[in-house]
Amino acid sequence: MKKFYTAIAAGSLVLALSACGTSDEENGSGAEGDADSDVETPDEDTDEEATNDGENEPLVVGASNIPHAEILEFAQDLLEEEGVDLQIETFNDYIIPNQALDFGDLDANYFQHIPYLESQIEEHGYDFANAGGVHIEPMGGYSQEYSSLSELPEGAHVIMSDSVADHGRVISLFEEEGLITVADGVDPIYATIDDIEDNPNDFNFDPSYEAAILPQAFDTGEGDVVFINSNYAIDNDLSPVDDSIAVESGDDNPYVNVIAVNSGDEDDPRIQTLLDVLHSDEVVSFIEEQYEGAVLPAE
């Protein structure tokens, strides 16, 4: 299992805390398992209890570089005070973190919002659970030529992520401006391009770009407007608050970024401590001051 994960993730996976040890330890395996049979070992019941308990094992969490890993790095000292040794593994895409969690190489991941998590569970059959929400990243649209969606010309090229879970976010922003109409009965969260019933300006909605390359599309002047996930926007010195021509509201925003775990691990004391710390006043203040509205603490 470990070899398989390492093979597919070699290009994307970076250990943020390499000094803390490898994730092989998360399964409780170590040098003791290779010891000679005549070497005296601790009481087996005590060992088994400690392994099953898991409370003394490092907590390995996969995260996107920005803002997720930065938030976790800030929380590390607070977690250490609570007896939790947090190890962070960073990822540059939206696929491998869920594979790594499913394979057992992570105890949790922190990179995705609720609709995306739900779509991945449905598509891949993952047995995951949402342990709790942490923050919101309002999605913004960026343009080199126009200052608002209403200024877009007829037939404007609208570039967006190939993640269907994000399409409703873009569609909702256009609908709020009265520029398109979505079919009756369609939940905006799950709306797709096919659900657009009226598009009087013949906007060309183009969902053919991987999320990670959206900032590059904007920089090179592709499209009339490019909708960029805020983690990638921030990582490329774009502010959803200051630089976008349209941005989601944080109020009642359903796209909360969550801590995802394998089902049954929600009650792991280390996960509960992680969430308590991420919801603490210290972390909330860090998010508010560090990102100045580009990332919002979840209520």
N, C-alpha and C positions, 0 to 999 in steps of 0.2 A: 504493500500500500504506500509506504513511504517513498520507495523507489519510483513508483508510478507518478506520485504527486511531484517529486523532485524533477522528473523528466519534463513534465508539461509546464512547470512553473519556473524553470531555471532562468528564463529570460526576463521574468517580471518580478520575482520575489526578492526582497531585500530585507535582511534582518536589521531592525532598528536598534536592537540591543544585543549584539552578538556576544557581549561579555557575560550575559546571563545564562548561557548554555544553549543546547539545541532542543528542538521540540520533541526529540525521541524520549525525553524525560517525562513528557506529559502522559505516557501510557504506563508510567511506573517502572519501566525497564531501565536497568543500569548495570554497573559492573558487578553487582551482587549476583546476578543471574549467571555469570560466567565463572564464578568462584569454584575452586576445587571442592569436592564433596567432603573432604576431611577438615575443611576450615570451619571453625565454629561460627555460627550465624545467630543473629538475634531471634527471639521468640517468633515463630511463624504467625501466631495469632496477632501479635502486635504489628508485624509488618503488613499483614493483610488488612487490618483495621485502618492503618495509616494510608495504604494505597486506595482502599475503597472510599475512605473519607475524602481524600483529594484536597483537603484544605491547605496542606503544606506544600502542594505542588505549584509551580509557576502557572500563572494564568496567561495563556497565549491567545492574543487577539489580533486578527488581521484587519488592516485599515487602509483606506486611501491616504495618500500623503497629506493632502490638505482638504479640509481642516481636521479630518478625523484623527490622524496620527498626532498632529500638533496638540489637539485637545487631550489625547491619551497621555502624551509626554508630560503635559502640565499636571495631569492627575497622578502621575507615578509616585511622587513623594507622598501625596495624601494617601494613596493606597498602601504604600509601604508602612505608614504609621498605623494602618489598620491590619497589618500582617499579610497583605497580598503582594506577591512578587509578580508584577505585570511585565510581560514580554510582548513587544509589538513587532508584527511583521507587516511591512508595507507592500501595497499592490498598486499597479498603474492601470488596471482594467476592472471591468465589472463582472467578469466571468470566473476567473480563478479563485477569488475569495470564497465563493460558495462551494466550488469544487473542493477546496482545501478543508472547509468546515465539514462537508459531507464525508470526506475521506478520514476525518479524525485528526488532521494535522493542526487544527485550531480548536480552541475551546469556544470561541465566539468570533464573529466578525462585526465590523462597524464601518459601513460604507454605503448602505442602500436605504432608500425610503420604503415605506410600507407597500405601495402599489407594485414596486419592482420586486420586492421580496415575495409578494403573493403571486406575481406572474411567473417567477422562477420556480416556486414550489409547484405550481400547476404544470409548467412546461417540463420540468425535469423529475418531478416526483420526490423532491427533497422532503425529508421529515424534519423540518425546521420549525422553530417557534420564535415569535417576537418577544424578547425578554423585557423590552421597555424602550421608549423613545428618548432621544437626547437633544437633537437640534433640527432646525429647518434651514434649508438653503434655497431661498427664493430664486427661481429661474428667471434669467433676463434675456432680452433680445438686443443684439448689437448691430449697428449699421455704420458704414463709412460715409454714407450719403444722406441719410434721412434722420430726422429727429423725433419721429413718432410713427406708430403703425399707420395712422390715418394719412400720412404723406406718401406711403408706398404707392408706386404706380400700378396701373393695370398690368396683370401678368407677372407681378414681382416674384422673384425667386426667393422662397422662404426655406432656409436650410435648418434642419433639425436632426436630432439624434435618431439612430436606427432602433433605439429602445422604445418599443410600443408603449411601455409604461409611462413614458414622458410625453407622448403625443397629446394627451388630454390637457396637459399644462399649456402647451403652445396654442392649441385650439381654443381653450378657455380665454386666453388673453385677446385673441382676435374677436371672439364672440362678445366679450365685454365691451369692446370698442364698436360693436354693431357692424363689423366688417364681414362676418359670415354668420350663418345660422346652422345649428346642429339639429338633427332629426329629433322629434319629440320622443321623450321617454329614455333618451340616452344619458347615462350617468356621466357627467363631465370628466370624472376621474378616469373612466375607462374609454373615453371617446377616441376614435381613430379618424384618420383622414377619410375613410369610407363613410363615416357618419356625418360628414359635412353635406348638408342638404342644399344650401344656397351660398354661392360664392360669386357674387356679382362682379368682382374685380378680377376674376380668373387667376387668383394667386396660385402659384405653383409650389405646393408644399412638397418638399424634397427630404424624405427621411432616409437617405442613403449614406449618412456619415456616421462613423463610430464616434462616440462621445468624446474620446480623447483627442481627436483631430479637429474638433469644432473651432478651438481658438486659432489654429493654423488657417482654417478656411476663412475666418474673419480677417486675420492679418494679411492674407493674400488677396483680399477683396472679392472673394467668391460670394455670390448671392447678394441680394439687396438687404437682407437681414439674416443674422445667424443667431439661433437660440442655443445658449451654452449653459451646461450644468455649472452651478456656481463653484463647485470644488475646482473644476478645470479653469473657470474664469479667474478665480483668485490666484491660482497657480501661475497664471499668465498676466498678472498685474492688471486685470480688469475688475472693476467694482460694479456689481449689480445695482448698487445704489446710485453711483455717480456716472457710470459710463453707458448704461443701457438705455434704449429708447422705450422699453416696456419691461416691467418687472412684476412678478407675483406679489401679492400681499401676504404678509405673515399671519394675518388673522384667519383663524379656522382653516389653516392650510393643512391638507391631508397628507402632504408629502414629508412626513416626519422621518428623519434618519434614525435608525434603531440599532440596538444590539441584538443580533440574531444568534441563536444557539440551536443545537440539536434538541429536538423535543425531549423533555424530561430533565434538561439541564437548567431550566429556568430557576429552580430552587437551589442550585449550587450556591453555597454561601459566598464563594468568591464572586459569582455573577451578581448576587444581591449587593455585595459590598461595592463592586464596580459601579452599579447603577446609583447607589446612594452617594458615592463620591461625585459622579458625573452630574448629579442633580444638586450638589452642594452649592452654597453661596459663592464659594471660591471659584468653582468652575464656571458658574453662570456669569460671574463678573469677568472672568478671563475671556469668555466667548464674546460678551458685549463690547469689551474694550479692544480686544485684538482685531475683531472683524468689522466693527462699526456698522452693523446692520446688514452686512453681506451674509452673515450667519446669525441665526436667531435661536436662543435657547427655547426648547419645547416647553410648553406650559404643562 
